[in-house]
Amino acid sequence: MPIDFSAPANRKTYAGREVDASWRDAVRSLLDPAGLDVADVGSGAGIYARAWAELGAASVVGVDSSPVMLSTAEEEARGDDRLRFVLGDAAATTLPDASADVVFERALVHHVPDLDAVVTEARRLLRPGGHCLVQDRTADDVRQAASARHPRGYLFEVFPRLLDVELARRPDAEALARLMREAGLDVTTHVLWEVRAVHPHRDTYLEEIRRRKGRSILHELDDREVARLVDVLAARLPVGEPVVETDRWTLWTGVLPS
Ligand SMILES: C[S@@+](CC[C@H](N)C(=O)[O-])C[C@H]1O[C@@H](n2cnc3c(N)ncnc32)[C@H](O)[C@@H]1O
């Protein structure tokens, strides 16, 4: 069953994680965030909204359709007055026209039914010269081989049916680029290997899998299947070493000409 982002049980699922340097470096290689106004659409618990502020953004508004996610994001913002969070849909954010230098959408677009409407809305929010930055996994990203650094790959070895779930919902790189171009943006795409987390011990990683934390695909498995996955991962991952959990993503950058 797909994840319910509004279920109180999931309120912390996208919280409690710090953004890694691999993500910060990738963003800084594309643009200079200092002094910019950022709209983080599908902001979840605000992990990346906080990262944009730490990179020097003047303001960050997080938009999410889940009140539960927004309340966690507000708690975690710890009173930083550069951050605010509003309830809204990615296709109708309620934010003003031309109010953002950056529209950022991470791990959002594979959850939305009408990508065209989401791209049109992102374009509406952008100022001339602004960047729309979409980060998501394509079919190629999902199919990356399993390894100790890419343990997500084991999911599909153990439960091949999950690959069908992923392939049905993941954006096609060229189709999304075309929608962005049709909206008037100059588009480039990049591959990003982002360290999602460094788990000091294998067991801390396994505990997150057991709790289905921060990985919506695990909501497609029942409790017995999750337990089986944990057993397989325990057998494959080295004992006594940290798990450097790394995922491959695609970054679509669309610049609105000045
Ligand atoms: C996988 S989480 C990603 C959260 C955050 N961007 C991150 O990377 O940590 C997806 C988020 O998108 C939100 N979401 C899903 N569909 C949405 C929509 N149509 N409009 C706005 N937010 C949406 C969910 O509530 C959830 O918080």
The ligand as a MOL file (V3000), in Angstrom:
LIG
                    3D

  0  0  0     0  0            999 V3000
M  V30 BEGIN CTAB
M  V30 COUNTS 27 29 0 0 0
M  V30 BEGIN ATOM
M  V30 1 C 9.3210 11.5310 -0.1520 0
M  V30 2 S 8.8330 12.9460 0.7290 0 CHG=1
M  V30 3 C 10.1940 14.0520 0.4180 0
M  V30 4 C 10.3320 15.1240 1.4550 0
M  V30 5 C 11.5220 16.0490 1.2490 0
M  V30 6 N 11.4520 16.7450 -0.0170 0
M  V30 7 C 12.8260 15.2890 1.3360 0
M  V30 8 O 13.4640 15.0730 0.3010 0
M  V30 9 O 13.2220 14.9180 2.4630 0 CHG=-1
M  V30 10 C 7.5820 13.6280 -0.3410 0
M  V30 11 C 6.8440 14.7950 0.2590 0
M  V30 12 O 5.9980 15.3610 -0.7530 0
M  V30 13 C 4.7370 15.6630 -0.1800 0
M  V30 14 N 3.7650 15.6240 -1.2640 0
M  V30 15 C 3.3080 14.5410 -1.9460 0
M  V30 16 N 2.4540 14.9340 -2.8970 0
M  V30 17 C 2.3720 16.2890 -2.8280 0
M  V30 18 C 1.6670 17.2760 -3.5510 0
M  V30 19 N 0.8360 16.9440 -4.5620 0
M  V30 20 N 1.8160 18.5680 -3.2130 0
M  V30 21 C 2.6450 18.9260 -2.1900 0
M  V30 22 N 3.3460 18.0220 -1.4550 0
M  V30 23 C 3.2140 16.7180 -1.7770 0
M  V30 24 C 4.5120 14.6030 0.8820 0
M  V30 25 O 3.5860 15.0170 1.8610 0
M  V30 26 C 5.9240 14.4450 1.4350 0
M  V30 27 O 6.1770 15.3130 2.5030 0
M  V30 END ATOM
M  V30 BEGIN BOND
M  V30 1 1 1 2
M  V30 2 1 2 3
M  V30 3 1 2 10
M  V30 4 1 3 4
M  V30 5 1 4 5
M  V30 6 1 5 6
M  V30 7 1 5 7
M  V30 8 2 7 8
M  V30 9 1 7 9
M  V30 10 1 10 11
M  V30 11 1 11 12
M  V30 12 1 11 26
M  V30 13 1 12 13
M  V30 14 1 13 14
M  V30 15 1 13 24
M  V30 16 1 14 15
M  V30 17 1 14 23
M  V30 18 2 15 16
M  V30 19 1 16 17
M  V30 20 1 17 18
M  V30 21 2 17 23
M  V30 22 1 18 19
M  V30 23 2 18 20
M  V30 24 1 20 21
M  V30 25 2 21 22
M  V30 26 1 22 23
M  V30 27 1 24 25
M  V30 28 1 24 26
M  V30 29 1 26 27
M  V30 END BOND
M  V30 END CTAB
M  END
